[in-house]
Amino acid sequence: MVRLLSDENFNGRIVRGLFHQRPGIDLVRVQDVGLSGVDDLAVLEWAAQNDRIVLTHDRNTMVGFAFNRVVAGQPMPGLFMVDDLAAIGQIINDLLLIDDTTEHAEWANRVEYLPL
């Protein structure tokens, strides 16, 4: 099982679909943990401190900041860069597959692009 954190602008329909398909999925939103309005660096730091893989659509800054953490030797539990133009059902299925078939630690220091 993976532990996820969706960033502030992540598609809420994907989040709702994940909870609908798997009510027990370990997913929190930045809004749920008091991170609304904070910058990407703070989101990645919180994710690292709480060992959560970040779900984002933000390819402009989040990916670079995640790679910078890895290069600097800082913890980075993982980042799933989700194509915001991909079919929502495909993204939900991919995330459920990841949750079913992988261990959380496998994603450390990695940036992966979805859909698979």
PyMOL CGO cylinders between C-alpha atoms (Angstrom):
from pymol import cmd
from pymol.cgo import CYLINDER

trace = [
    CYLINDER, 0.00, 0.00, 0.00, 1.25, 3.47, -0.88, 0.3, 1, 1, 1, 1, 1, 1,
    CYLINDER, 1.25, 3.47, -0.88, 0.70, 6.62, 1.17, 0.3, 1, 1, 1, 1, 1, 1,
    CYLINDER, 0.70, 6.62, 1.17, -0.33, 9.57, -0.99, 0.3, 1, 1, 1, 1, 1, 1,
    CYLINDER, -0.33, 9.57, -0.99, -0.66, 13.36, -0.73, 0.3, 1, 1, 1, 1, 1, 1,
    CYLINDER, -0.66, 13.36, -0.73, -2.53, 15.22, -3.47, 0.3, 1, 1, 1, 1, 1, 1,
    CYLINDER, -2.53, 15.22, -3.47, -1.33, 18.76, -4.09, 0.3, 1, 1, 1, 1, 1, 1,
    CYLINDER, -1.33, 18.76, -4.09, -3.66, 21.74, -4.01, 0.3, 1, 1, 1, 1, 1, 1,
    CYLINDER, -3.66, 21.74, -4.01, -4.60, 21.81, -7.69, 0.3, 1, 1, 1, 1, 1, 1,
    CYLINDER, -4.60, 21.81, -7.69, -4.85, 18.06, -8.17, 0.3, 1, 1, 1, 1, 1, 1,
    CYLINDER, -4.85, 18.06, -8.17, -8.04, 16.96, -9.94, 0.3, 1, 1, 1, 1, 1, 1,
    CYLINDER, -8.04, 16.96, -9.94, -10.68, 16.40, -7.27, 0.3, 1, 1, 1, 1, 1, 1,
    CYLINDER, -10.68, 16.40, -7.27, -12.55, 14.00, -9.53, 0.3, 1, 1, 1, 1, 1, 1,
    CYLINDER, -12.55, 14.00, -9.53, -9.57, 11.65, -9.39, 0.3, 1, 1, 1, 1, 1, 1,
    CYLINDER, -9.57, 11.65, -9.39, -9.43, 11.92, -5.60, 0.3, 1, 1, 1, 1, 1, 1,
    CYLINDER, -9.43, 11.92, -5.60, -13.16, 11.26, -5.27, 0.3, 1, 1, 1, 1, 1, 1,
    CYLINDER, -13.16, 11.26, -5.27, -12.91, 8.34, -7.71, 0.3, 1, 1, 1, 1, 1, 1,
    CYLINDER, -12.91, 8.34, -7.71, -10.10, 6.78, -5.70, 0.3, 1, 1, 1, 1, 1, 1,
    CYLINDER, -10.10, 6.78, -5.70, -12.09, 7.04, -2.48, 0.3, 1, 1, 1, 1, 1, 1,
    CYLINDER, -12.09, 7.04, -2.48, -15.18, 5.66, -4.24, 0.3, 1, 1, 1, 1, 1, 1,
    CYLINDER, -15.18, 5.66, -4.24, -13.28, 2.66, -5.61, 0.3, 1, 1, 1, 1, 1, 1,
    CYLINDER, -13.28, 2.66, -5.61, -11.22, 2.10, -2.45, 0.3, 1, 1, 1, 1, 1, 1,
    CYLINDER, -11.22, 2.10, -2.45, -12.61, 3.83, 0.64, 0.3, 1, 1, 1, 1, 1, 1,
    CYLINDER, -12.61, 3.83, 0.64, -9.58, 2.80, 2.70, 0.3, 1, 1, 1, 1, 1, 1,
    CYLINDER, -9.58, 2.80, 2.70, -6.94, 4.25, 0.38, 0.3, 1, 1, 1, 1, 1, 1,
    CYLINDER, -6.94, 4.25, 0.38, -4.23, 6.10, 2.29, 0.3, 1, 1, 1, 1, 1, 1,
    CYLINDER, -4.23, 6.10, 2.29, -4.62, 9.50, 0.64, 0.3, 1, 1, 1, 1, 1, 1,
    CYLINDER, -4.62, 9.50, 0.64, -4.75, 12.97, 2.13, 0.3, 1, 1, 1, 1, 1, 1,
    CYLINDER, -4.75, 12.97, 2.13, -5.09, 16.31, 0.38, 0.3, 1, 1, 1, 1, 1, 1,
    CYLINDER, -5.09, 16.31, 0.38, -2.94, 19.32, 1.17, 0.3, 1, 1, 1, 1, 1, 1,
    CYLINDER, -2.94, 19.32, 1.17, -6.17, 21.07, 2.13, 0.3, 1, 1, 1, 1, 1, 1,
    CYLINDER, -6.17, 21.07, 2.13, -6.77, 18.41, 4.80, 0.3, 1, 1, 1, 1, 1, 1,
    CYLINDER, -6.77, 18.41, 4.80, -3.39, 18.92, 6.48, 0.3, 1, 1, 1, 1, 1, 1,
    CYLINDER, -3.39, 18.92, 6.48, -3.27, 22.72, 6.60, 0.3, 1, 1, 1, 1, 1, 1,
    CYLINDER, -3.27, 22.72, 6.60, -1.10, 23.27, 3.53, 0.3, 1, 1, 1, 1, 1, 1,
    CYLINDER, -1.10, 23.27, 3.53, -3.54, 25.29, 1.42, 0.3, 1, 1, 1, 1, 1, 1,
    CYLINDER, -3.54, 25.29, 1.42, -1.73, 28.12, -0.32, 0.3, 1, 1, 1, 1, 1, 1,
    CYLINDER, -1.73, 28.12, -0.32, 1.80, 27.00, 0.55, 0.3, 1, 1, 1, 1, 1, 1,
    CYLINDER, 1.80, 27.00, 0.55, 4.48, 26.72, -2.12, 0.3, 1, 1, 1, 1, 1, 1,
    CYLINDER, 4.48, 26.72, -2.12, 5.66, 23.50, -3.76, 0.3, 1, 1, 1, 1, 1, 1,
    CYLINDER, 5.66, 23.50, -3.76, 8.82, 23.35, -1.66, 0.3, 1, 1, 1, 1, 1, 1,
    CYLINDER, 8.82, 23.35, -1.66, 6.76, 23.31, 1.53, 0.3, 1, 1, 1, 1, 1, 1,
    CYLINDER, 6.76, 23.31, 1.53, 4.47, 20.60, 0.13, 0.3, 1, 1, 1, 1, 1, 1,
    CYLINDER, 4.47, 20.60, 0.13, 7.47, 18.42, -0.76, 0.3, 1, 1, 1, 1, 1, 1,
    CYLINDER, 7.47, 18.42, -0.76, 9.01, 19.01, 2.67, 0.3, 1, 1, 1, 1, 1, 1,
    CYLINDER, 9.01, 19.01, 2.67, 5.77, 18.04, 4.44, 0.3, 1, 1, 1, 1, 1, 1,
    CYLINDER, 5.77, 18.04, 4.44, 5.49, 14.96, 2.22, 0.3, 1, 1, 1, 1, 1, 1,
    CYLINDER, 5.49, 14.96, 2.22, 9.05, 13.97, 3.11, 0.3, 1, 1, 1, 1, 1, 1,
    CYLINDER, 9.05, 13.97, 3.11, 8.48, 14.48, 6.84, 0.3, 1, 1, 1, 1, 1, 1,
    CYLINDER, 8.48, 14.48, 6.84, 5.29, 12.41, 6.67, 0.3, 1, 1, 1, 1, 1, 1,
    CYLINDER, 5.29, 12.41, 6.67, 6.55, 9.83, 4.14, 0.3, 1, 1, 1, 1, 1, 1,
    CYLINDER, 6.55, 9.83, 4.14, 3.92, 10.50, 1.48, 0.3, 1, 1, 1, 1, 1, 1,
    CYLINDER, 3.92, 10.50, 1.48, 4.18, 10.29, -2.30, 0.3, 1, 1, 1, 1, 1, 1,
    CYLINDER, 4.18, 10.29, -2.30, 2.93, 13.49, -3.93, 0.3, 1, 1, 1, 1, 1, 1,
    CYLINDER, 2.93, 13.49, -3.93, 0.27, 13.44, -6.65, 0.3, 1, 1, 1, 1, 1, 1,
    CYLINDER, 0.27, 13.44, -6.65, 0.55, 16.49, -8.91, 0.3, 1, 1, 1, 1, 1, 1,
    CYLINDER, 0.55, 16.49, -8.91, -0.28, 17.88, -12.33, 0.3, 1, 1, 1, 1, 1, 1,
    CYLINDER, -0.28, 17.88, -12.33, 2.41, 20.57, -11.94, 0.3, 1, 1, 1, 1, 1, 1,
    CYLINDER, 2.41, 20.57, -11.94, 5.16, 19.68, -14.38, 0.3, 1, 1, 1, 1, 1, 1,
    CYLINDER, 5.16, 19.68, -14.38, 6.51, 23.25, -14.42, 0.3, 1, 1, 1, 1, 1, 1,
    CYLINDER, 6.51, 23.25, -14.42, 7.95, 23.40, -10.91, 0.3, 1, 1, 1, 1, 1, 1,
    CYLINDER, 7.95, 23.40, -10.91, 7.13, 20.33, -8.82, 0.3, 1, 1, 1, 1, 1, 1,
    CYLINDER, 7.13, 20.33, -8.82, 9.18, 17.88, -10.91, 0.3, 1, 1, 1, 1, 1, 1,
    CYLINDER, 9.18, 17.88, -10.91, 12.30, 20.07, -10.78, 0.3, 1, 1, 1, 1, 1, 1,
    CYLINDER, 12.30, 20.07, -10.78, 11.94, 20.65, -7.05, 0.3, 1, 1, 1, 1, 1, 1,
    CYLINDER, 11.94, 20.65, -7.05, 11.58, 16.90, -6.47, 0.3, 1, 1, 1, 1, 1, 1,
    CYLINDER, 11.58, 16.90, -6.47, 14.73, 16.15, -8.48, 0.3, 1, 1, 1, 1, 1, 1,
    CYLINDER, 14.73, 16.15, -8.48, 16.57, 18.90, -6.57, 0.3, 1, 1, 1, 1, 1, 1,
    CYLINDER, 16.57, 18.90, -6.57, 15.69, 17.19, -3.28, 0.3, 1, 1, 1, 1, 1, 1,
    CYLINDER, 15.69, 17.19, -3.28, 17.10, 13.90, -4.55, 0.3, 1, 1, 1, 1, 1, 1,
    CYLINDER, 17.10, 13.90, -4.55, 20.33, 15.52, -5.80, 0.3, 1, 1, 1, 1, 1, 1,
    CYLINDER, 20.33, 15.52, -5.80, 20.74, 17.35, -2.47, 0.3, 1, 1, 1, 1, 1, 1,
    CYLINDER, 20.74, 17.35, -2.47, 20.34, 14.08, -0.56, 0.3, 1, 1, 1, 1, 1, 1,
    CYLINDER, 20.34, 14.08, -0.56, 17.09, 15.18, 1.04, 0.3, 1, 1, 1, 1, 1, 1,
    CYLINDER, 17.09, 15.18, 1.04, 14.30, 12.67, 1.59, 0.3, 1, 1, 1, 1, 1, 1,
    CYLINDER, 14.30, 12.67, 1.59, 11.83, 12.42, -1.28, 0.3, 1, 1, 1, 1, 1, 1,
    CYLINDER, 11.83, 12.42, -1.28, 9.26, 9.61, -0.90, 0.3, 1, 1, 1, 1, 1, 1,
    CYLINDER, 9.26, 9.61, -0.90, 8.23, 9.94, -4.55, 0.3, 1, 1, 1, 1, 1, 1,
    CYLINDER, 8.23, 9.94, -4.55, 6.27, 12.05, -6.98, 0.3, 1, 1, 1, 1, 1, 1,
    CYLINDER, 6.27, 12.05, -6.98, 3.58, 10.95, -9.43, 0.3, 1, 1, 1, 1, 1, 1,
    CYLINDER, 3.58, 10.95, -9.43, 3.35, 13.52, -12.21, 0.3, 1, 1, 1, 1, 1, 1,
    CYLINDER, 3.35, 13.52, -12.21, -0.16, 12.95, -13.55, 0.3, 1, 1, 1, 1, 1, 1,
    CYLINDER, -0.16, 12.95, -13.55, -1.03, 14.15, -17.05, 0.3, 1, 1, 1, 1, 1, 1,
    CYLINDER, -1.03, 14.15, -17.05, -3.99, 16.48, -16.57, 0.3, 1, 1, 1, 1, 1, 1,
    CYLINDER, -3.99, 16.48, -16.57, -5.28, 15.61, -20.05, 0.3, 1, 1, 1, 1, 1, 1,
    CYLINDER, -5.28, 15.61, -20.05, -5.36, 11.86, -19.43, 0.3, 1, 1, 1, 1, 1, 1,
    CYLINDER, -5.36, 11.86, -19.43, -8.62, 10.02, -18.93, 0.3, 1, 1, 1, 1, 1, 1,
    CYLINDER, -8.62, 10.02, -18.93, -9.64, 10.19, -15.28, 0.3, 1, 1, 1, 1, 1, 1,
    CYLINDER, -9.64, 10.19, -15.28, -10.65, 6.51, -15.21, 0.3, 1, 1, 1, 1, 1, 1,
    CYLINDER, -10.65, 6.51, -15.21, -7.22, 5.49, -16.52, 0.3, 1, 1, 1, 1, 1, 1,
    CYLINDER, -7.22, 5.49, -16.52, -5.44, 7.50, -13.81, 0.3, 1, 1, 1, 1, 1, 1,
    CYLINDER, -5.44, 7.50, -13.81, -7.66, 6.02, -11.10, 0.3, 1, 1, 1, 1, 1, 1,
    CYLINDER, -7.66, 6.02, -11.10, -6.99, 2.50, -12.41, 0.3, 1, 1, 1, 1, 1, 1,
    CYLINDER, -6.99, 2.50, -12.41, -3.24, 3.15, -12.60, 0.3, 1, 1, 1, 1, 1, 1,
    CYLINDER, -3.24, 3.15, -12.60, -3.10, 4.46, -9.03, 0.3, 1, 1, 1, 1, 1, 1,
    CYLINDER, -3.10, 4.46, -9.03, -5.13, 1.51, -7.74, 0.3, 1, 1, 1, 1, 1, 1,
    CYLINDER, -5.13, 1.51, -7.74, -2.80, -0.87, -9.60, 0.3, 1, 1, 1, 1, 1, 1,
    CYLINDER, -2.80, -0.87, -9.60, 0.21, 0.84, -8.02, 0.3, 1, 1, 1, 1, 1, 1,
    CYLINDER, 0.21, 0.84, -8.02, -1.45, 0.57, -4.61, 0.3, 1, 1, 1, 1, 1, 1,
    CYLINDER, -1.45, 0.57, -4.61, -2.21, -3.14, -5.15, 0.3, 1, 1, 1, 1, 1, 1,
    CYLINDER, -2.21, -3.14, -5.15, 1.10, -4.28, -6.59, 0.3, 1, 1, 1, 1, 1, 1,
    CYLINDER, 1.10, -4.28, -6.59, 3.91, -2.17, -5.15, 0.3, 1, 1, 1, 1, 1, 1,
    CYLINDER, 3.91, -2.17, -5.15, 5.42, -1.27, -1.83, 0.3, 1, 1, 1, 1, 1, 1,
    CYLINDER, 5.42, -1.27, -1.83, 5.55, 2.35, -0.72, 0.3, 1, 1, 1, 1, 1, 1,
    CYLINDER, 5.55, 2.35, -0.72, 9.35, 2.33, -0.40, 0.3, 1, 1, 1, 1, 1, 1,
    CYLINDER, 9.35, 2.33, -0.40, 9.79, 1.36, -4.07, 0.3, 1, 1, 1, 1, 1, 1,
    CYLINDER, 9.79, 1.36, -4.07, 8.90, 4.92, -5.10, 0.3, 1, 1, 1, 1, 1, 1,
    CYLINDER, 8.90, 4.92, -5.10, 11.46, 6.73, -2.94, 0.3, 1, 1, 1, 1, 1, 1,
    CYLINDER, 11.46, 6.73, -2.94, 13.57, 9.26, -4.87, 0.3, 1, 1, 1, 1, 1, 1,
    CYLINDER, 13.57, 9.26, -4.87, 11.58, 8.65, -8.05, 0.3, 1, 1, 1, 1, 1, 1,
    CYLINDER, 11.58, 8.65, -8.05, 9.44, 10.81, -10.30, 0.3, 1, 1, 1, 1, 1, 1,
    CYLINDER, 9.44, 10.81, -10.30, 6.99, 8.75, -12.31, 0.3, 1, 1, 1, 1, 1, 1,
    CYLINDER, 6.99, 8.75, -12.31, 4.67, 9.92, -15.04, 0.3, 1, 1, 1, 1, 1, 1,
    CYLINDER, 4.67, 9.92, -15.04, 1.08, 8.71, -15.25, 0.3, 1, 1, 1, 1, 1, 1,
    CYLINDER, 1.08, 8.71, -15.25, -0.71, 7.26, -17.07, 0.3, 1, 1, 1, 1, 1, 1,
    CYLINDER, -0.71, 7.26, -17.07, 1.50, 4.19, -17.04, 0.3, 1, 1, 1, 1, 1, 1,
]
cmd.load_cgo(trace, "trace")
